[in-house]
Amino acid sequence: MHDHRRLGRELDLFDTDPLMGAGLPYWLPDGAVVRHVLEEYVREAERAAGYRHVYSPVLGKRELYEISGHWSHYGDDMFPPMRLGGEEVVLRPSLCPHHALIYRSRSHSYRELPLRVAELGGMYRSELSGVLGGLTRVRSIQLNDAHIFCTLEQAVEEARAALALIRRAYDDLGIRASRYRLSLPGDSGKYVADPALWRRATALLEEVLDGIEYEPVEGEAAFYGPKIDVQITDPAGRESTLSTVQIDFHQPERFDLHYIGPDGGKHRPVMVHRSIIGSVERVVAHLIEAHGGGFPVWLAPVQLVVLPVADAQEEQALDLVRQAEARGIRAELSGPGNGTLGARIRAARLVPYQAVIGEREADAGCAAVRLRDGRRPGAVPVDELLERIGARAGDRGSELWAAA
């Protein structure tokens, strides 16, 4: 069983420092590579699905969160306000109020809908010290978030499309959903008191889930509406929520959002909240544990390590690294100065591809290939090796070495 807190530090992916504060991890270079590749993957998937990306600030006036309902229903999880002149500003606990203002800043026709607004944005939660742990519970969160502004008739199809995006991402990342949960309100006073709103949103989400096995659970809804939670389970059997899809009638009303319909009148849009991979921190923690640090080829911080047997082959090895980098393959040289060949091979055990270059390989323009899974395809021409690695990274497949 793998613990991402231990393994992430051993692999130099992330760490913490008491001077930065609890729940505020920083990313080391290899971890930053994983994060960057993951973020670019999400942006590419969203662009292909018709999303438009924005940036919004991590601060907002207290009044913004009073309007959205966060201040009254979610205040215990927010950081206290900061005085800025005569105003109070707050670190945002969510991106949705900002996206509502972005939508409201321009007039919209029904012909523009659905309008899909996405952002990989920072938000902050005032988590208690006792629940903080590694990357799974943090105070600084980078969320893959999006909000779809659409007509009532479009809401179910947009939510279904969001679930399809989630399933595709899980396939590419090697993540298995353990169950789908329809999260409903409980008896506490933390939920918006509007029974008609809850019934409408719940009915739509039940329609979205038609044909999908799910479990309704009370007390897990967002304060403003029900949601579909895609649950994952770590190697220790602990369950958590990674991705969500929500249908929201509350915030469009609070922010007085509207679009101009075909009748020329103002109509209220529906707001679909969705996150494909949830927070970057939580998904990386899960990937570390699920793969034991041996990331899929396309996500691996180093995809190819080149190992010259002796100093005499170092120039050929360095040339192979340069060729790999020119093709967009993340490659590193591990020369004799780093220890014996056996020690260097063991140190690179989680790298998908190892290319050993001895005298014979150097003369032939080849590399003796070793795979992370223990297979040894043998001596392979350099061009063929790079072609194979590039193809595996490009198709995001799980197979390291397909038959020629």
VOGU-3710 file (C-alpha; in Angstrom, 3 decimals, decimal comma):
1> mhdhrrlgre> 0,000/0,000/0,000  1,384/3,375/-1,042  1,118/6,575/0,998  1,360/9,637/-1,244  2,779/11,726/1,607  5,816/9,492/1,968  6,214/8,602/-1,701  5,684/12,165/-2,905  8,554/13,368/-0,743  10,812/10,437/-1,641
11> ldlfdtdplm> 10,270/11,161/-5,343  10,815/14,907/-4,868  7,327/15,792/-6,083  6,196/18,107/-3,277  6,972/19,113/0,287  5,912/21,500/3,040  7,666/23,945/5,333  6,404/25,195/8,705  7,327/28,750/7,704  4,922/28,528/4,768
21> gaglpywlpd> 2,300/26,969/7,008  0,326/23,778/7,447  -1,821/22,748/4,504  0,220/24,864/2,087  2,406/22,435/0,110  4,867/23,560/-2,525  5,647/21,701/-5,736  9,194/20,606/-6,552  10,368/20,484/-10,191  9,245/16,904/-10,930
31> gavvrhvlee> 5,914/17,483/-9,204  5,494/20,720/-11,129  5,955/18,750/-14,376  3,142/16,364/-13,404  0,922/19,276/-12,453  1,673/21,222/-15,626  1,004/18,238/-17,919  -2,217/17,477/-16,060  -3,411/21,072/-16,318  -2,630/21,231/-20,033
41> yvreaeraag> -4,490/17,958/-20,563  -7,580/19,386/-18,867  -7,426/22,648/-20,798  -7,098/20,740/-24,085  -10,060/18,481/-23,226  -12,163/21,478/-22,247  -11,276/23,474/-25,368  -12,269/20,504/-27,514  -15,602/20,344/-25,651  -16,405/23,999/-26,324
51> yrhvyspvlg> -15,264/25,625/-23,082  -13,717/29,094/-23,002  -11,091/29,778/-20,361  -10,897/32,781/-18,067  -8,787/34,019/-15,163  -10,294/35,589/-12,075  -8,722/36,929/-8,863  -8,400/34,851/-5,705  -9,767/37,755/-3,645  -13,258/39,194/-3,556
61> krelyeisgh> -15,157/41,701/-1,472  -17,068/40,270/1,449  -20,241/41,562/-0,174  -19,690/39,199/-3,122  -19,903/36,168/-0,845  -22,829/37,628/1,050  -24,733/37,780/-2,237  -23,692/34,270/-3,292  -24,659/32,824/0,079  -21,172/31,585/0,957
71> wshygddmfp> -20,827/34,027/3,849  -23,946/32,823/5,660  -23,847/29,129/4,677  -20,128/28,438/4,289  -18,487/31,048/6,516  -16,889/28,548/8,915  -14,729/27,236/6,057  -13,611/30,689/4,886  -10,610/32,714/5,984  -11,434/35,881/7,942
81> pmrlggeevv> -11,768/39,158/6,021  -8,798/41,468/5,452  -9,200/45,225/5,747  -8,313/47,066/2,545  -8,964/50,754/3,008  -12,621/51,013/3,882  -13,480/47,611/2,442  -13,245/43,996/3,546  -11,832/41,454/1,119  -11,798/37,668/1,478
91> lrpslcphha> -9,760/34,812/0,017  -12,288/33,049/-2,136  -13,555/29,614/-1,083  -15,088/28,964/-4,500  -14,877/30,212/-8,090  -18,582/30,230/-8,918  -19,365/33,775/-7,678  -16,559/35,150/-9,860  -17,834/33,304/-12,919  -21,356/34,570/-12,246
101> liyrsrshsy> -19,992/38,139/-12,354  -18,092/37,374/-15,564  -21,331/36,154/-17,149  -23,226/39,188/-15,833  -20,666/41,629/-17,253  -22,023/41,191/-20,799  -25,494/40,875/-22,309  -26,261/37,398/-23,665  -28,709/36,081/-26,235  -30,229/32,604/-26,158
111> relplrvael> -28,230/31,957/-29,331  -24,984/32,097/-27,270  -26,135/29,397/-24,883  -24,829/27,124/-23,585  -21,920/29,348/-22,540  -19,198/27,205/-20,960  -16,711/29,103/-18,787  -13,701/27,205/-17,376  -10,776/28,064/-15,137  -7,948/26,311/-13,332
121> ggmyrselsg> -8,069/28,667/-10,406  -6,877/29,002/-6,842  -9,203/28,989/-3,872  -8,702/28,770/-0,130  -10,417/26,808/2,615  -9,851/27,366/6,339  -9,371/23,687/7,173  -8,635/22,763/10,776  -5,072/21,590/11,456  -6,237/18,167/12,600
131> vlggltrvrs> -7,693/17,218/9,210  -4,815/18,415/7,031  -2,791/15,734/5,283  -0,356/15,728/2,364  -2,143/16,845/-0,790  -5,582/15,436/0,020  -6,665/18,089/2,564  -5,005/21,440/2,021  -5,799/25,098/2,575  -4,602/26,312/-0,838
141> iqlndahifc> -6,430/24,505/-3,650  -5,990/24,646/-7,405  -9,389/23,643/-8,760  -10,301/22,473/-12,233  -13,628/24,290/-12,290  -16,202/25,302/-14,872  -19,664/26,787/-15,010  -22,102/26,330/-17,852  -24,786/28,966/-18,301  -27,637/27,446/-20,258
151> tleqaveear> -31,388/27,236/-20,721  -33,459/24,880/-18,600  -33,923/22,645/-21,655  -30,149/22,354/-22,129  -29,207/21,600/-18,509  -29,577/17,805/-18,530  -27,593/17,336/-21,733  -24,827/19,651/-20,500  -24,580/17,733/-17,230  -24,459/14,419/-19,125
161> aalalirray> -21,691/15,760/-21,347  -19,755/16,768/-18,223  -20,028/13,211/-16,878  -18,750/11,903/-20,223  -15,718/14,213/-19,939  -15,070/12,874/-16,438  -15,201/9,247/-17,616  -12,810/9,949/-20,489  -10,329/11,688/-18,170  -10,443/8,780/-15,727
171> ddlgirasry> -9,643/6,361/-18,575  -6,646/8,460/-19,641  -5,393/8,830/-16,060  -5,918/5,225/-15,017  -8,472/6,208/-12,345  -11,438/4,004/-11,464  -14,624/5,517/-10,075  -15,794/3,463/-7,106  -19,368/4,772/-7,222  -21,637/7,645/-8,203
181> rlslpgdsgk> -23,409/9,513/-5,424  -26,413/11,821/-5,659  -25,706/14,201/-2,787  -28,845/15,640/-1,242  -29,470/18,119/1,605  -29,709/17,019/5,213  -31,516/18,407/8,230  -28,905/21,005/9,191  -29,416/24,698/8,600  -26,472/25,040/6,219
191> yvadpalwrr> -28,632/24,668/3,106  -30,564/27,322/1,200  -34,193/27,153/2,311  -36,071/26,803/-0,971  -37,821/23,422/-1,289  -39,041/24,080/-4,836  -35,492/24,862/-5,960  -34,183/21,614/-4,452  -36,937/19,524/-6,029  -36,313/20,974/-9,508
201> atalleevld> -32,545/20,520/-9,359  -32,796/17,007/-7,899  -35,236/15,910/-10,593  -32,863/17,100/-13,311  -29,873/15,291/-11,783  -31,922/12,094/-11,468  -32,604/12,403/-15,192  -28,866/12,873/-15,839  -28,155/9,674/-13,875  -30,768/7,614/-15,708
211> gieyepvege> -29,057/4,341/-16,671  -26,176/4,860/-14,226  -26,068/3,023/-10,916  -25,879/5,546/-8,075  -26,640/5,990/-4,387  -28,607/8,937/-2,955  -26,978/10,261/0,229  -28,452/12,945/2,458  -26,330/15,661/4,041  -23,659/15,854/1,291
221> aafygpkidv> -25,164/18,485/-1,028  -23,656/21,889/-1,673  -25,420/24,607/0,309  -27,110/25,902/-2,854  -28,139/22,652/-4,541  -27,780/18,896/-5,025  -24,822/17,398/-6,860  -23,507/14,271/-8,489  -20,278/13,208/-6,784  -17,913/10,805/-8,506
231> qitdpagres> -16,294/8,840/-5,700  -12,835/7,255/-5,719  -11,225/4,867/-3,245  -7,538/4,909/-2,307  -5,439/1,739/-1,771  -6,248/1,872/1,956  -9,984/1,721/1,208  -10,698/5,362/2,083  -13,330/6,992/-0,100  -13,332/10,609/-1,254
241> tlstvqidfh> -14,981/12,822/-3,851  -12,867/13,729/-6,864  -15,261/15,095/-9,498  -18,665/16,759/-9,281  -21,568/17,891/-11,445  -24,156/20,263/-9,984  -27,275/22,026/-11,218  -27,815/25,400/-9,589  -30,892/27,639/-9,684  -29,834/29,606/-6,606
251> qperfdlhyi> -26,894/31,709/-7,767  -28,417/32,796/-11,091  -31,232/34,252/-9,014  -28,967/35,835/-6,364  -26,842/37,532/-9,027  -29,865/38,400/-11,217  -28,439/36,630/-14,254  -30,441/36,600/-17,441  -30,329/36,103/-21,189  -32,519/37,514/-23,935
261> gpdggkhrpv> -34,842/34,824/-25,259  -36,346/34,430/-28,743  -39,347/36,404/-27,490  -37,118/39,411/-26,760  -37,707/39,093/-23,010  -35,341/38,380/-20,128  -35,014/34,781/-18,947  -33,088/33,236/-16,070  -30,283/30,816/-17,073  -29,478/27,608/-15,241
271> mvhrsiigsv> -25,925/27,298/-13,882  -24,277/23,877/-14,199  -21,165/23,536/-12,026  -18,701/20,804/-12,976  -15,151/19,696/-12,269  -13,512/17,005/-14,402  -10,597/16,103/-12,114  -11,444/18,133/-9,020  -8,494/19,756/-7,305  -5,033/19,244/-8,773
281> ervvahliea> -3,749/18,407/-5,298  -6,210/15,609/-4,641  -5,940/14,023/-8,083  -2,126/13,990/-7,933  -2,266/12,427/-4,461  -4,555/9,705/-5,820  -2,368/9,131/-8,889  0,752/8,766/-6,735  -0,953/6,110/-4,629  -2,794/4,343/-7,453
291> hgggfpvwla> 0,343/4,030/-9,593  2,884/3,738/-6,773  4,772/6,694/-8,247  5,027/4,965/-11,642  2,902/7,446/-13,583  1,494/6,706/-17,047  4,045/7,549/-19,745  2,393/10,817/-20,734  2,349/12,050/-17,116  5,750/10,781/-15,931
301> pvqlvvlpva> 8,091/13,610/-14,868  10,935/11,782/-16,647  9,872/9,516/-19,500  13,321/8,278/-20,556  16,568/7,951/-18,641  19,725/7,347/-20,680  22,476/5,330/-18,994  25,944/5,233/-20,588  27,867/2,221/-19,316  31,157/4,150/-19,207
311> daqeeqaldl> 32,457/7,667/-19,730  33,371/6,739/-23,312  29,654/6,489/-24,219  28,566/9,683/-22,485  28,613/11,796/-25,648  26,347/9,347/-27,502  24,076/9,217/-24,462  23,882/12,998/-24,286  23,037/13,114/-27,983  20,138/10,724/-27,376
321> vrqaeargir> 18,855/12,983/-24,579  19,019/15,982/-26,919  17,139/14,120/-29,658  14,462/13,054/-27,177  14,005/16,579/-25,878  13,716/17,890/-29,443  10,744/15,537/-29,894  9,104/16,727/-26,676  10,131/13,658/-24,658  11,233/14,362/-21,097
331> aelsgpgngt> 14,652/12,714/-20,859  17,599/12,756/-18,449  21,182/11,519/-18,498  22,421/9,367/-15,623  26,134/8,897/-16,141  28,805/6,821/-14,371  29,363/9,672/-11,928  26,002/8,722/-10,345  27,189/5,231/-9,384  27,391/1,780/-10,843
341> lgariraarl> 25,125/0,821/-13,729  23,086/-1,405/-11,415  22,624/1,390/-8,881  21,567/3,821/-11,594  19,065/1,333/-13,006  17,548/0,835/-9,557  17,381/4,595/-8,951  15,413/4,996/-12,206  13,046/2,077/-11,530  9,914/4,246/-11,848
351> vpyqaviger> 10,951/5,844/-15,151  8,972/4,175/-17,972  11,983/3,720/-20,295  15,673/3,144/-19,622  18,156/3,257/-22,504  21,522/1,647/-21,727  24,355/2,548/-24,098  27,501/0,467/-24,003  30,318/0,258/-26,545  28,395/-2,069/-28,858
361> eadagcaavr> 25,224/0,075/-28,790  27,208/3,271/-29,347  28,873/1,799/-32,451  25,539/0,614/-33,858  23,502/3,752/-33,098  21,235/1,736/-30,791  20,250/1,550/-27,139  19,554/-1,501/-24,999  16,032/-0,820/-23,780  14,693/-1,750/-20,361
371> lrdgrrpgav> 11,057/-1,123/-19,460  9,679/-0,169/-16,081  7,609/-3,371/-15,979  10,778/-5,491/-16,175  10,709/-6,383/-19,872  13,835/-5,955/-21,997  13,088/-5,462/-25,686  16,834/-5,455/-26,346  18,897/-3,278/-28,662  16,693/-0,847/-30,569
381> pvdellerig> 17,729/1,840/-33,077  17,545/5,287/-31,489  14,970/6,620/-33,979  12,670/3,649/-33,384  12,956/4,026/-29,617  12,033/7,707/-29,718  9,210/7,026/-32,156  7,742/4,396/-29,825  7,990/6,590/-26,726  6,439/9,533/-28,530
391> aragdrgsel> 3,557/7,364/-29,756  2,863/5,951/-26,279  2,920/9,421/-24,735  0,744/10,811/-27,501  -2,027/8,203/-27,298  -1,973/8,179/-23,461  -2,128/4,403/-23,515  -1,118/2,162/-20,631  0,963/-0,258/-22,731  4,674/0,594/-22,661
401> waaa> 5,788/-1,457/-25,649  3,301/-2,569/-28,275  4,260/-5,338/-30,687  5,910/-4,026/-33,835
//
